[in-house]
Each structure stands twice: as C-alpha cells, then as structure tokens.
C-alpha cells in the first residue's frame, strides 16, 4: 500500500520541483502557457501556493486519478493563461488559479458546505479585484470556475460510467441465469 501512495504523489512532487525551478529562474524563463503556472513572482508567493498545493493536491490526485488530475491542471492553466494574455494583455504567473480549482475538486460533489466555502472564496476574490495588490483575482475566480466545470464534467462522466457498468452487470447476470437453464 505504501508503494501506491508514493506513485500517487509523484506528479505532485514533479509540480513542486517545476515550481521551485520557476521561482529560482523566473527572470530567465519565457512566459508562455507551459511555464506560466510554474513561475512565481516572489518566495512568499511560492511558499503560500506550495502550502495549499501540498494540502490539497494529493487528495485530488488520488481521488480523480493521474489523467483527470493532469487534465484539470491543463484546463485551468490554458484558460487562465489565455484569459490574461488574450483578453487582458498581461502575463499572469503562479499556480494560484489551479489551487482554487483544487479547492473545488477536493470538495467533490457539491454539497451545501462546499458551495458555501466556494462562495466565500469567490466573494473574497471579487472584492479583491478592487485592490491594487498585484494579485490576479480574476485568475483565482477562473480557477474556481474551471474547477466547477471540470467537477461537473467528471461527475457526469462518472455517473454515466456507473450506469453503464450496472447495465453490463445486469446483462451478465441475465446471461448467467439463461445459461443455467
């Protein structure tokens, strides 16, 4: 069982290494869709993101599986990067948007407490848009939105898969009953 845990967290560890490289070499890395999430503006920015990332990431990676975990990162990163560069014409950096997506994904099925938590974070980011604090509050909101979208898609597909597997088990049961006749 310990071997599985190490394998599960390897992607999280790779992200931490990439973010560490991003904070050290931030002035030498190009700002593009592949690097924007890993570059951090300061050590404080990096440390705050890594603390939340370490708290949230392993549970989401284990729950969704490696592929969905990486797809949620890719969706969030692409949406936030192109929102900033295409619409706002600025380079946003950091993994904060995905941290907000991870909060949503960590909650799982949207229960009332999860909805309240997400609402509080969203309200905080909306009110933060009026501060001149060099933080991409819009990016954080996009992280929440992409997390919700990914969660809805994931839950929909999981439900369809569950229904398909139930139907398959039922058909197999009927065939087994018929073969006994």
C-alpha positions, 0 to 999 in steps of 0.5 A, spaced: 500 500 500 505 504 501 508 503 494 501 506 491 501 512 495 508 514 493 506 513 485 500 517 487 504 523 489 509 523 484 506 528 479 505 532 485 512 532 487 514 533 479 509 540 480 513 542 486 520 541 483 517 545 476 515 550 481 521 551 485 525 551 478 520 557 476 521 561 482 529 560 482 529 562 474 523 566 473 527 572 470 530 567 465 524 563 463 519 565 457 512 566 459 508 562 455 502 557 457 507 551 459 511 555 464 506 560 466 503 556 472 510 554 474 513 561 475 512 565 481 513 572 482 516 572 489 518 566 495 512 568 499 508 567 493 511 560 492 511 558 499 503 560 500 501 556 493 506 550 495 502 550 502 495 549 499 498 545 493 501 540 498 494 540 502 490 539 497 493 536 491 494 529 493 487 528 495 485 530 488 490 526 485 488 520 488 481 521 488 480 523 480 486 519 478 493 521 474 489 523 467 483 527 470 488 530 475 493 532 469 487 534 465 484 539 470 491 542 471 491 543 463 484 546 463 485 551 468 492 553 466 490 554 458 484 558 460 487 562 465 493 563 461 489 565 455 484 569 459 490 574 461 494 574 455 488 574 450 483 578 453 487 582 458 494 583 455 498 581 461 502 575 463 499 572 469 504 567 473 503 562 479 499 556 480 494 560 484 488 559 479 489 551 479 489 551 487 482 554 487 480 549 482 483 544 487 479 547 492 473 545 488 475 538 486 477 536 493 470 538 495 467 533 490 460 533 489 457 539 491 454 539 497 451 545 501 458 546 505 462 546 499 458 551 495 458 555 501 466 555 502 466 556 494 462 562 495 466 565 500 472 564 496 469 567 490 466 573 494 473 574 497 476 574 490 471 579 487 472 584 492 479 583 491 479 585 484 478 592 487 485 592 490 491 594 487 495 588 490 498 585 484 494 579 485 490 576 479 483 575 482 480 574 476 485 568 475 483 565 482 475 566 480 477 562 473 480 557 477 474 556 481 470 556 475 474 551 471 474 547 477 466 547 477 466 545 470 471 540 470 467 537 477 461 537 473 464 534 467 467 528 471 461 527 475 457 526 469 462 522 466 462 518 472 455 517 473 454 515 466 460 510 467 456 507 473 450 506 469 453 503 464 457 498 468 450 496 472 447 495 465 453 490 463 452 487 470 445 486 469 446 483 462 451 478 465 447 476 470 441 475 465 446 471 461 448 467 467 441 465 469 439 463 461 445 459 461 443 455 467 437 453 464 
